[in-house]
Amino acid sequence: MPNADLKTPTDLSSNATKSVKDALNAILADSFALYLKTKNFHWHVSGPHFRDYHLMLDEQAAQIFASTDDIAERVRKTGNTTLRSIGDIARHQTIQDNDQDFVAPDDMLKELRDDNLKLVESLREAKDLADKAKDNATSAMIDDWTDQAERRAWFLFEAGRKA
């Protein structure tokens, strides 16, 4: 059987969805990078707040991972293709990995907070693109993902406060 193109039916024009697809694939790559970094810090956190940080980071990682399927499926619903591999993720991600052997808990919280806020910026840009493309469903989903990332950033900020 010859290869068939993935031709998902949509009323959105392919030109309009291409920029949305590119933005969502970058968000998907960043979500996977942020998920793995959050799990890394969850596994390696230490110190007097171990239990609280360990549980919070696990909850946050689960939330991030849960969003990845929705992001990828939204790309497909608009007649486009999405990421296919770890290499593809690496080519699209803007959130930096952290491969250090040790990261202090306060530094973990700050880094994850900043990464979540960076994700919020990308989500806001993607929302503008979705609105211009009249892609209401993507726009609405982005609202939820933005709220989740803002909440994670808020929790990380509050957990890392010294006063």
N, C-alpha and C positions, 0 to 999 in steps of 0.2 A: 504494500500500500504506500503510495507516495506521500510525502509530508504535506499536510494541509495547514494553511495559515490559520492562526487563531483569530477567528472572525466573530467576536462577541457582538451581538446586535446592540446598538445604542443610538439614541437620537442626538447625541452630542457629536459635534464635528471633530474629526481627527486632529485638525489643527488646534482647536481649542483645548482638547484633552492632552495633547503632547506636553505642554508646559506643566499641566497639573500632574501628569504621570511622572515627569522628571522630578518634580518637587516631592511627590509622595514616595518615589523610590529612594530619594536622598533621606527622607524622614524615616523610611523603613530601615535603611542601612544604619542610620544613627540610633534608631530604636534597638536594633540588635547589638550595636556597640555599647549602648548604655545599659542594656540588659546584662550583658556579660560583665561589664565593669561593676555593676551593682551586685551581681552574684559573687564576683571576685572579692569585693569588699565585705560582703556578707560572710563569706568563708574565712576571711583573714582578719576580721575586726578583733580587737583585744582591748583589755582595760576595764576600768570600773563600771562602764556603761555597756559592757558586752551584750548582755541579754536584750536590753532595749534596742540597741543599734542592730544587733543580729536579726531580731524579729522585724524591725522596721524595714531593713534593707531587703529581707526576704519578701515582705508584702509588696514593696515597691517593684522588685524584680518581677514578681508574678503579674503585677498590673501592666508593666511594660511589655512583657512577653505576650500577654493576652491581646494587646493592641496590634501586634505584628500581623496576625492573620486578617484582621479587619482592614488594615492598611493595604496589604497585598491583594486581598479580594476586591477592594475598591478600585485598584488599578486595573484588575482584570474586567470588572463590570463595565468599565469605560472603554473597553475594546483594546486595551494595551497589555504589554507584558511587564513582568516584574522581575525582581532579583532572583538569581538561580543558584548562587554558591557563596561560600565564604569569601572567595576572591572578588566576586561581584560586590559583596557588601563592602569589602576593603576599598574598592575603587570608588564607591559612592559616599562613604561615611566622611563626616566632618568632625565628629566627636572623636577625640584622641584616645587611644588605648592607654592603659596604665599597666606596665609590666614590671613595676618595681617589686622587689622582694618584700619590702616593708613599707607601709604607709600608715602614719599616725591616724588614729580615729578622727581627730578634728580635721585633718587634711582630707580624709575620705569624704566626710560630710560636705566640706566646702567644695571639693571637686565635683561631687555628684550634684550639688545644688547648682553650681555654675553650668554643668552639662544640661541639666533639666531646663534651665533658663535659656540656654542656647537652642534647645529643642523648641521651646515656646516661640522664639524668634522665627525659626524655620516654619513652624506651624502657622504663624500669623502671615508670613509671606505666601505660603501655600493657600491659605484661605482667600487672600486677595486674588490669586490666580484662579481658584475655583469659582469665585464670585464673577470674575470677568468672563469665564467660560460658561456661566449660567449652570454650573454643576452644583445644584442645591444640596444633593445628598452628600457629596464630599464636603461641602462647606459646613453642613450641620455636624458631620462626624468630626471634623477638625475642631469644632467648638468643644466637644467632649474630650478629645485628646489634649487640647490646650488646658482645659480645666484640670485634668489629671496631672499634667506636668507641673502646672503652677502649684497644685496641692503638694506634690512631692517636694518641690523646691522650698515651699513654706515649711514643711515638716523638717527637712534637712537643716534649714536656717534655725528654726526654733530649737532643735535638738543640739545644735552646735553653739548656742548662745552661752556666754560666760556669766552674764548678769541677768 
